[in-house]
Amino acid sequence: MHLVPADRADRRTIDGHRVCDAIAAIGDPGHVRTWSDRFALLADPNRLSLLLALHRTGPLAVSDLAIATGMNDPAVSQALRLLRAAGVVAGEKEGRVVRYSVVDAEVRGLLQQVS
């Protein structure tokens, strides 16, 4: 049981080799946290709706997203602010209009599975 951390080494195991396989499968805690954060962003129905709209149609402005999702403009802006801070979406300014798109490739892959 070479992968078991020292603070857990004294615990009784049933299938020690599988415990090591499970630890290897879990991998780096930072990587797990990153994916957990991604799933948390997707867990909100409003944010998921915004991401699906952007993923399927391409860049859209806040007001268009509000109409498409049934949300109000401030709620869309707040959700986009969170998604932008997480690096999931980015906005491109064209004159006075900012159009948002999904820029995180891994999130795009997840959204593809929802389609």
N, CA and C of each residue as an Amber inpcrd file, in Angstrom:
protein
   345
   0.8400000  -1.1800000   0.0000000   0.0000000   0.0000000   0.0000000
   0.8870000   1.2460000   0.0000000   1.6510000   1.3580000  -1.0360000
   2.6570000   2.4030000  -1.1430000   2.0810000   3.8010000  -1.3430000
   0.8300000   3.9350000  -1.7910000   0.2640000   5.2590000  -2.0340000
  -0.5400000   5.8120000  -0.8580000  -0.7640000   4.9950000   0.1600000
  -1.5680000   5.4400000   1.3030000  -0.7550000   6.4390000   2.1170000
  -1.3240000   7.6250000   2.3550000  -0.6040000   8.6230000   3.1650000
  -0.3390000   8.0940000   4.5810000   0.7100000   8.5850000   5.1760000
   1.1340000   8.1110000   6.4970000   0.0300000   8.2440000   7.5370000
  -0.7740000   9.2910000   7.4630000  -1.8230000   9.4880000   8.4680000
  -2.9810000   8.4900000   8.3360000  -3.0010000   7.7050000   7.2590000
  -4.0360000   6.6780000   7.0730000  -3.4640000   5.2670000   7.0250000
  -2.1740000   5.1360000   7.1430000  -1.4990000   3.8410000   6.9700000
  -1.8680000   2.8180000   8.0330000  -2.3060000   3.2650000   9.2060000
  -2.6260000   2.3230000  10.2700000  -4.0580000   1.7820000  10.1960000
  -4.8220000   2.2180000   9.2300000  -6.1990000   1.7400000   9.0870000
  -6.2340000   0.3740000   8.4070000  -7.2230000  -0.4190000   8.7780000
  -7.3950000  -1.7550000   8.1980000  -8.0270000  -1.6320000   6.8140000
  -7.4950000  -2.3720000   5.8620000  -8.0530000  -2.3770000   4.5000000
  -8.5390000  -3.7690000   4.1490000  -9.4500000  -3.8380000   3.2230000
  -9.9420000  -5.1070000   2.7030000  -9.1540000  -5.4820000   1.4560000
  -9.0710000  -4.5560000   0.5260000  -8.3600000  -4.7620000  -0.7340000
  -7.3040000  -3.6720000  -0.8910000  -6.1570000  -3.8790000  -0.2890000
  -5.0980000  -2.8770000  -0.2790000  -4.6840000  -2.4060000  -1.6550000
  -4.5820000  -3.3310000  -2.6170000  -4.1730000  -2.9270000  -3.9660000
  -5.2120000  -2.0250000  -4.6190000  -6.4810000  -2.2590000  -4.3090000
  -7.5270000  -1.4020000  -4.8680000  -7.5390000  -0.0320000  -4.1990000
  -7.1640000   0.0040000  -2.9300000  -7.0420000   1.2940000  -2.2480000
  -5.9920000   2.1380000  -2.9650000  -4.8670000   1.5450000  -3.2870000
  -3.8160000   2.2730000  -4.0230000  -4.3110000   2.6930000  -5.4010000
  -5.0470000   1.8180000  -6.0770000  -5.6150000   2.1660000  -7.3830000
  -6.5940000   3.3450000  -7.2430000  -7.3920000   3.3340000  -6.1730000
  -8.3550000   4.4140000  -5.9510000  -7.6390000   5.7310000  -5.6700000
  -6.5750000   5.6860000  -4.8790000  -5.8020000   6.8930000  -4.5910000
  -5.1900000   7.4410000  -5.8790000  -4.6640000   6.5540000  -6.7080000
  -4.0910000   6.9770000  -7.9940000  -5.1760000   7.5610000  -8.9000000
  -6.3740000   6.9660000  -8.8710000  -7.4700000   7.4490000  -9.7160000
  -7.9270000   8.8420000  -9.2890000  -7.9290000   9.0970000  -7.9860000
  -8.3200000  10.4160000  -7.4900000  -7.3060000  11.4610000  -7.9190000
  -6.0420000  11.1450000  -7.8270000  -4.9830000  12.0350000  -8.2980000
  -4.7450000  13.2300000  -7.4040000  -4.2350000  14.2590000  -8.0080000
  -3.8420000  15.4790000  -7.3140000  -5.0560000  16.2000000  -6.7250000
  -5.0270000  16.5330000  -5.4350000  -6.1470000  17.2460000  -4.8140000
  -6.4580000  18.5840000  -5.4880000  -5.4620000  19.2700000  -5.9910000
  -5.7040000  20.5280000  -6.7000000  -6.5020000  20.3300000  -7.9710000
  -6.2150000  19.2390000  -8.6740000  -6.9570000  18.9110000  -9.8950000
  -8.4170000  18.5820000  -9.5560000  -8.6070000  17.8460000  -8.4730000
  -9.9650000  17.5150000  -8.0200000 -10.7160000  18.7910000  -7.6670000
 -10.0530000  19.7360000  -6.9870000 -10.6880000  21.0080000  -6.6070000
 -11.0810000  21.8050000  -7.8470000 -10.2270000  21.8320000  -8.8530000
 -10.5310000  22.5470000 -10.0830000 -11.7910000  22.0010000 -10.7340000
 -11.8940000  20.6770000 -10.8190000 -13.0790000  20.0630000 -11.4120000
 -14.3080000  20.2690000 -10.5390000 -14.1350000  20.2300000  -9.2420000
 -15.2450000  20.4860000  -8.3310000 -15.7850000  21.8980000  -8.5380000
 -14.8850000  22.8570000  -8.6890000 -15.2990000  24.2370000  -8.9390000
 -16.0330000  24.3670000 -10.2720000 -15.5590000  23.6570000 -11.2900000
 -16.2530000  23.6830000 -12.5840000 -17.6670000  23.1330000 -12.4520000
 -17.7760000  21.9970000 -11.7730000 -19.1030000  21.4050000 -11.5980000
 -20.0110000  22.3150000 -10.7810000 -19.4620000  23.0350000  -9.8090000
 -20.2630000  23.9730000  -9.0220000 -20.8140000  25.0900000  -9.9120000
 -20.0020000  25.5660000 -10.8410000 -20.4780000  26.5910000 -11.7750000
 -21.6120000  26.0650000 -12.6450000 -21.5020000  24.8150000 -13.0510000
 -22.5110000  24.2160000 -13.9210000 -23.7500000  23.7850000 -13.1660000
 -23.6670000  23.6880000 -11.8410000 -24.7800000  23.1750000 -11.0400000
 -25.9410000  24.1550000 -10.9390000 -25.7010000  25.4110000 -11.1950000
 -26.7690000  26.4070000 -11.1390000 -27.5360000  26.4040000 -12.4610000
 -28.8580000  26.2150000 -12.4250000 -29.6310000  26.1500000 -13.6790000
 -29.5100000  27.4020000 -14.5440000 -29.4550000  28.5720000 -13.9310000
 -29.3340000  29.7990000 -14.7300000 -27.9890000  29.8780000 -15.4330000
 -26.9060000  29.5860000 -14.7050000 -25.5900000  29.6220000 -15.3430000
 -25.4830000  28.5580000 -16.4260000 -26.0270000  27.3730000 -16.1460000
 -25.9950000  26.3190000 -17.1550000 -26.7810000  26.7310000 -18.3900000
 -27.9280000  27.3650000 -18.2000000 -28.7140000  27.8480000 -19.3470000
 -27.9260000  28.8510000 -20.1750000 -27.2510000  29.7770000 -19.4950000
 -26.4340000  30.7520000 -20.2160000 -25.3330000  30.0630000 -21.0070000
 -24.6560000  29.1210000 -20.3620000 -23.5600000  28.4230000 -21.0390000
 -24.0600000  27.6050000 -22.2220000 -25.1950000  26.9420000 -22.0630000
 -25.7440000  26.1720000 -23.1840000 -26.1110000  27.0850000 -24.3450000
 -26.7110000  28.2310000 -24.0410000 -27.0640000  29.1840000 -25.1070000
 -25.8120000  29.6630000 -25.8290000 -24.7880000  30.0230000 -25.0680000
 -23.5460000  30.4980000 -25.6860000 -22.8520000  29.3970000 -26.4700000
 -22.8610000  28.1960000 -25.9200000 -22.2010000  27.0690000 -26.5750000
 -22.8750000  26.7230000 -27.9060000 -24.1780000  26.7500000 -27.9180000
 -24.9140000  26.3090000 -29.1080000 -25.0780000  27.3870000 -30.1580000
 -25.0350000  28.6680000 -29.7530000 -25.3070000  29.7240000 -30.7260000
 -24.1190000  30.6200000 -31.0180000 -23.1190000  30.5790000 -30.1620000
 -21.9890000  31.4770000 -30.3450000 -22.1660000  32.7370000 -29.5240000
 -21.3380000  33.7520000 -29.7690000 -21.3330000  34.9600000 -28.9460000
 -22.6850000  35.6670000 -28.9100000 -23.0690000  36.0520000 -27.6760000
 -24.3180000  36.7900000 -27.4750000 -24.1070000  37.8990000 -26.4540000
 -24.8910000  38.9600000 -26.5800000 -24.8640000  40.0790000 -25.6450000
 -25.7700000  39.7860000 -24.4520000 -25.5690000  40.5230000 -23.3740000
 -26.3270000  40.3270000 -22.1400000 -27.8240000  40.4000000 -22.3950000
 -28.2820000  41.4080000 -23.0830000 -29.7270000  41.5710000 -23.3060000
 -30.3050000  40.4120000 -24.1170000 -29.5590000  39.9180000 -25.0840000
 -30.0280000  38.7720000 -25.8650000 -30.0630000  37.5110000 -25.0080000
 -29.0650000  37.3420000 -24.1550000 -29.0600000  36.1900000 -23.2440000
 -30.2250000  36.2660000 -22.2660000 -30.5400000  37.4820000 -21.8150000
 -31.6590000  37.6530000 -20.8910000 -32.9710000  37.2200000 -21.5390000
 -33.1620000  37.6050000 -22.7790000 -34.3800000  37.2160000 -23.4960000
 -34.4110000  35.7100000 -23.7140000 -33.2840000  35.1450000 -24.1200000
 -33.2170000  33.7120000 -24.4200000 -33.4580000  32.8510000 -23.1820000
 -32.9750000  33.2920000 -22.0230000 -33.0620000  32.4710000 -20.8140000
 -34.2370000  32.8280000 -19.9130000 -34.8590000  33.9810000 -20.1480000
 -35.9440000  34.4220000 -19.2760000 -35.4560000  35.0890000 -18.0040000
 -34.1640000  35.3550000 -17.9410000 -33.5810000  36.0470000 -16.7880000
 -33.6310000  37.5490000 -17.0500000 -33.4340000  38.3540000 -15.9910000
 -33.3330000  39.7910000 -16.2200000 -31.8690000  40.1620000 -16.4690000
 -31.6570000  41.3200000 -17.0540000 -30.3030000  41.7410000 -17.4320000
 -29.3120000  41.7290000 -16.2550000 -29.6790000  42.2810000 -15.0790000
 -28.7170000  42.2540000 -13.9660000 -28.3460000  40.8340000 -13.5190000
 -29.2930000  39.9070000 -13.5540000 -28.9950000  38.5240000 -13.1710000
 -28.0410000  37.8810000 -14.1780000 -28.2470000  38.1640000 -15.4570000
 -27.3420000  37.6470000 -16.4930000 -25.9490000  38.2320000 -16.2950000
 -25.8810000  39.5280000 -16.0500000 -24.5810000  40.1780000 -15.8430000
 -23.8510000  39.5820000 -14.6420000 -24.5810000  39.3420000 -13.5530000
 -23.9640000  38.7620000 -12.3640000 -23.4430000  37.3550000 -12.6490000
 -24.2380000  36.5450000 -13.3210000 -23.8120000  35.1820000 -13.6540000
 -22.5950000  35.2040000 -14.5790000 -22.6120000  36.0870000 -15.5560000
 -21.4730000  36.2000000 -16.4710000 -20.2190000  36.6820000 -15.7430000
 -20.4030000  37.5340000 -14.7450000 -19.2600000  38.0050000 -13.9550000
 -18.5830000  36.8180000 -13.2610000 -19.3750000  35.9180000 -12.6780000
 -18.8210000  34.7260000 -12.0330000 -18.1320000  33.8140000 -13.0430000
 -18.7910000  33.6040000 -14.1700000 -18.2370000  32.7260000 -15.2010000
 -16.9590000  33.3180000 -15.8060000 -16.9270000  34.6190000 -15.9410000
 -15.7410000  35.2920000 -16.4730000 -14.5830000  35.1970000 -15.4710000
 -14.8810000  35.4060000 -14.1880000 -13.8460000  35.3190000 -13.1530000
 -13.2540000  33.9140000 -13.0810000 -14.0560000  32.9050000 -13.3960000
 -13.5860000  31.5180000 -13.3870000 -12.8790000  31.1430000 -14.6840000
 -12.8770000  32.0430000 -15.6550000 -12.2040000  31.7670000 -16.9240000
 -13.0070000  30.8900000 -17.8630000 -14.3110000  30.8000000 -17.6290000
 -15.1680000  29.9440000 -18.4580000 -15.6820000  30.6960000 -19.6840000
 -15.9980000  31.9720000 -19.5130000 -16.4570000  32.7940000 -20.6340000
 -15.5650000  34.0260000 -20.7480000 -15.6270000  34.6410000 -21.9010000
 -14.9270000  35.9020000 -22.1330000 -15.8290000  36.7760000 -22.9910000
 -15.6780000  38.0660000 -22.8030000 -16.4540000  39.0150000 -23.5900000
 -15.5810000  39.7280000 -24.5970000 -16.1600000  39.9860000 -25.7500000
 -15.4560000  40.7430000 -26.7820000 -16.2890000  41.9750000 -27.1050000
 -15.6830000  43.1180000 -26.9310000 -16.3900000  44.3730000 -27.1300000
 -16.3930000  44.7680000 -28.5930000 -17.5720000  45.1030000 -29.0780000
 -17.7530000  45.6110000 -30.4420000 -18.5250000  46.9170000 -30.3230000
 -17.8150000  48.0240000 -30.3220000 -18.4640000  49.3140000 -30.0820000
 -18.9350000  49.3650000 -28.6350000 -20.2280000  49.5470000 -28.4460000
 -20.7860000  49.6080000 -27.0920000 -21.3250000  48.2610000 -26.6280000
 -21.2810000  47.2720000 -27.4790000 -21.8570000  45.9570000 -27.1710000
 -20.7460000  44.9670000 -26.8300000 -20.9690000  44.2010000 -25.7710000
 -20.0440000  43.1310000 -25.4000000 -20.7560000  41.8110000 -25.6540000
 -20.1380000  40.9740000 -26.4690000 -20.6860000  39.6440000 -26.7450000
 -19.8290000  38.6120000 -26.0340000 -20.4950000  37.6830000 -25.3620000
 -19.8060000  36.6700000 -24.5630000 -19.7880000  35.3340000 -25.2820000
 -18.7330000  34.5640000 -25.0170000 -18.6160000  33.2210000 -25.5690000
 -17.9110000  32.3280000 -24.5530000 -18.1030000  31.0260000 -24.7170000
 -17.4490000  30.0460000 -23.8600000 -16.0180000  29.8680000 -24.3450000
 -15.0510000  30.0440000 -23.4500000 -13.6440000  29.9430000 -23.8370000
 -12.9150000  28.7680000 -23.1700000 -13.5200000  28.1530000 -22.1810000
 -12.8890000  27.0230000 -21.4860000 -13.1840000  25.7430000 -22.2690000
 -12.1500000  25.1590000 -22.8500000 -12.3170000  23.9730000 -23.7020000
 -12.9070000  22.7890000 -22.9410000 -12.5180000  22.6190000 -21.6920000
 -13.0360000  21.4830000 -20.9210000 -14.5160000  21.6670000 -20.6100000
 -14.9320000  22.8830000 -20.3200000 -16.3520000  23.1550000 -20.0960000
 -17.1210000  22.9680000 -21.4030000 -16.5270000  23.3920000 -22.5190000
 -17.1820000  23.1570000 -23.8160000 -17.4160000  21.6730000 -24.0340000
 -16.4350000  20.8500000 -23.6660000 -16.5970000  19.4060000 -23.7850000
 -17.7350000  18.8790000 -22.9400000 -17.8680000  19.3980000 -21.7260000
 -18.9850000  18.9950000 -20.8710000 -20.3260000  19.4360000 -21.4610000
 -20.3530000  20.6530000 -21.9780000 -21.5890000  21.1600000 -22.5820000
 -21.9980000  20.3420000 -23.8000000 -21.0170000  19.8590000 -24.5320000
 -21.2840000  18.9930000 -25.6860000 -22.0390000  17.7470000 -25.2460000
 -21.7070000  17.2300000 -24.0580000 -22.3520000  16.0340000 -23.5450000
 -23.8020000  16.3040000 -23.1430000 -24.1140000  17.5460000 -22.7790000
 -25.4700000  17.9170000 -22.3530000 -26.3770000  18.0520000 -23.5690000
 -25.8150000  18.3860000 -24.7000000 -26.5980000  18.6270000 -25.9230000
 -27.4100000  17.4350000 -26.3350000
